């Protein structure tokens, strides 16, 4: 008989002498042995840390790249162009262009390098956007072109986030 694993069990009996004999035939061709499977599992576990590091690095790179392009597209928006001073727009454009050039030249940079570059760009962009938002560049809800004010930028100040902390944003009440 053949079982579910493709193993053939054959038994034979000589009726005259009464001798019984059993043989098992397995088809191991093209299958992994137990040792091979265990070795592969151990290798996968050993590479897990490297995979996590690579994932973190790619996420940091994508975060920086998305932020840079988001800032560039926002500063080129017609609604916002006139609200930024020429110096502020130039400093943002220069910082964004430098970041994009750095990204193109440093594909294999570490996660820490991408994070550092992100913080450098944020140090230049966030004060300008905060100043733009606090300067009353838009109506209620924030500066035009920014959903929720300058908070439209990752890491930017949210709506109602000012030195006084009061804004036209929603209020939260606890209800039992």
C-alpha positions as CSV (number, residue, x, y, z in Angstrom):
1,X,0.0,0.0,0.0
2,X,1.0,3.7,-0.6
3,X,0.6,6.2,2.2
4,X,0.0,10.0,1.9
5,X,3.7,10.7,1.9
6,X,4.4,8.5,-1.2
7,X,5.9,5.7,0.8
8,X,5.3,2.2,-0.6
9,X,5.1,-0.7,1.9
10,X,5.3,-4.1,0.3
11,X,4.9,-7.4,2.1
12,X,5.3,-10.8,0.6
13,X,4.7,-14.3,2.0
14,X,5.8,-17.6,0.5
15,X,2.8,-19.9,1.1
16,X,4.7,-23.1,0.9
17,X,7.5,-22.2,3.3
18,X,5.7,-19.5,5.3
19,X,8.5,-17.0,5.0
20,X,7.3,-13.4,5.3
21,X,9.3,-10.4,4.1
22,X,8.5,-6.7,4.2
23,X,10.1,-3.9,2.2
24,X,9.5,-0.1,2.4
25,X,10.2,2.0,-0.7
26,X,10.5,5.8,-0.2
27,X,10.9,8.4,-2.9
28,X,13.5,10.8,-1.5
29,X,14.5,12.2,-4.9
30,X,13.9,15.9,-5.1
31,X,13.0,16.2,-1.4
32,X,15.0,17.9,1.4
33,X,16.3,15.7,4.2
34,X,15.5,16.6,7.8
35,X,19.2,17.8,8.3
36,X,18.9,20.1,5.3
37,X,15.6,21.6,6.6
38,X,17.1,22.2,10.1
39,X,20.2,23.8,8.5
40,X,18.0,26.1,6.5
41,X,16.0,27.1,9.5
42,X,19.2,27.9,11.5
43,X,20.5,30.0,8.5
44,X,17.2,32.0,8.4
45,X,17.4,32.7,12.1
46,X,21.1,33.9,11.8
47,X,20.1,36.3,8.9
48,X,17.1,37.7,10.8
49,X,19.1,40.5,12.4
50,X,20.7,41.5,9.1
51,X,17.2,41.5,7.5
52,X,15.8,43.8,10.2
53,X,18.8,46.2,9.8
54,X,18.3,46.3,6.0
55,X,14.6,47.0,6.5
56,X,15.2,49.8,9.0
57,X,17.8,51.3,6.6
58,X,15.4,51.2,3.6
59,X,12.6,52.8,5.8
60,X,14.9,55.6,6.9
61,X,15.9,56.3,3.3
62,X,12.3,56.3,2.1
63,X,11.3,58.6,4.9
64,X,14.0,61.1,4.0
65,X,13.3,60.9,0.3
66,X,9.5,61.3,0.8
67,X,10.1,64.3,3.2
68,X,12.5,66.0,0.8
69,X,10.1,65.7,-2.2
70,X,7.1,66.7,-0.1
71,X,8.9,69.9,1.0
72,X,10.0,70.6,-2.5
73,X,6.5,70.2,-3.9
74,X,5.0,72.3,-1.2
75,X,7.4,75.2,-1.7
76,X,6.7,75.1,-5.4
77,X,2.9,75.2,-4.8
78,X,1.5,78.4,-6.3
79,X,-0.6,79.1,-3.2
80,X,2.4,79.1,-1.0
81,X,5.1,80.6,-3.3
82,X,4.1,84.2,-2.5
83,X,3.8,83.6,1.2
84,X,7.5,82.6,1.6
85,X,10.2,85.2,1.5
86,X,12.8,84.8,-1.2
87,X,15.5,84.0,1.3
88,X,13.4,81.3,3.0
89,X,12.4,79.7,-0.3
90,X,16.1,79.7,-1.5
91,X,17.3,78.2,1.8
92,X,14.6,75.5,1.6
93,X,15.3,74.8,-2.1
94,X,19.0,74.6,-1.5
95,X,18.6,72.2,1.5
96,X,16.2,70.0,-0.4
97,X,18.3,69.9,-3.5
98,X,21.4,69.1,-1.5
99,X,19.5,66.3,0.3
100,X,18.2,64.8,-3.0
101,X,21.7,64.9,-4.5
102,X,23.1,63.3,-1.4
103,X,20.5,60.6,-1.6
104,X,21.4,59.9,-5.2
105,X,25.1,59.6,-4.4
106,X,24.7,57.6,-1.1
107,X,22.4,54.7,-1.8
108,X,24.4,52.5,0.6
109,X,24.5,54.9,3.5
110,X,23.6,53.6,7.0
111,X,20.3,54.1,8.8
112,X,22.1,56.5,11.1
113,X,23.3,58.6,8.2
114,X,19.8,58.8,6.7
115,X,18.4,59.8,10.1
116,X,21.1,62.5,10.5
117,X,20.4,63.9,7.1
118,X,16.7,64.0,7.9
119,X,17.3,65.9,11.1
120,X,19.6,68.4,9.2
121,X,16.9,69.0,6.7
122,X,14.2,69.4,9.4
123,X,16.4,72.0,11.2
124,X,16.3,74.1,8.2
125,X,12.7,73.5,7.0
126,X,10.7,73.4,10.3
127,X,11.6,76.9,11.6
128,X,10.6,78.5,8.3
129,X,7.4,76.6,8.1
130,X,6.6,77.3,11.7
131,X,7.3,81.0,11.1
132,X,5.1,80.9,8.0
133,X,2.3,79.2,10.0
134,X,2.6,81.6,13.0
135,X,2.7,84.6,10.6
136,X,-1.0,83.9,9.8
137,X,-0.4,82.9,6.3
138,X,-3.7,81.1,6.1
139,X,-7.1,81.0,7.5
140,X,-8.5,78.7,10.1
141,X,-7.0,75.3,10.0
142,X,-3.5,76.5,9.1
143,X,-1.4,77.8,6.3
144,X,-2.8,77.3,2.9
145,X,-1.4,74.2,1.2
146,X,-0.8,72.6,4.5
147,X,-3.4,70.1,5.8
148,X,-3.7,71.0,9.4
149,X,-1.3,73.9,9.2
150,X,2.5,73.3,9.0
151,X,1.6,69.8,10.4
152,X,1.2,68.7,6.8
153,X,4.9,68.0,7.0
154,X,6.1,65.0,8.8
155,X,7.6,66.3,12.0
156,X,6.0,69.8,11.5
157,X,4.0,71.7,14.0
158,X,0.4,70.7,14.0
159,X,-2.7,72.9,13.9
160,X,-3.0,75.1,17.0
161,X,0.6,74.3,18.0
162,X,2.0,77.7,18.8
163,X,3.7,79.4,21.7
164,X,0.4,79.9,23.5
165,X,-1.0,76.4,22.7
166,X,-4.4,77.8,21.9
167,X,-5.8,77.4,18.5
168,X,-9.0,76.8,16.6
169,X,-8.4,73.0,16.7
170,X,-10.7,70.5,18.2
171,X,-11.2,70.1,21.9
172,X,-11.2,66.8,23.6
173,X,-13.6,66.1,26.4
174,X,-13.6,63.0,28.5
175,X,-17.0,61.3,28.7
176,X,-17.8,58.4,31.0
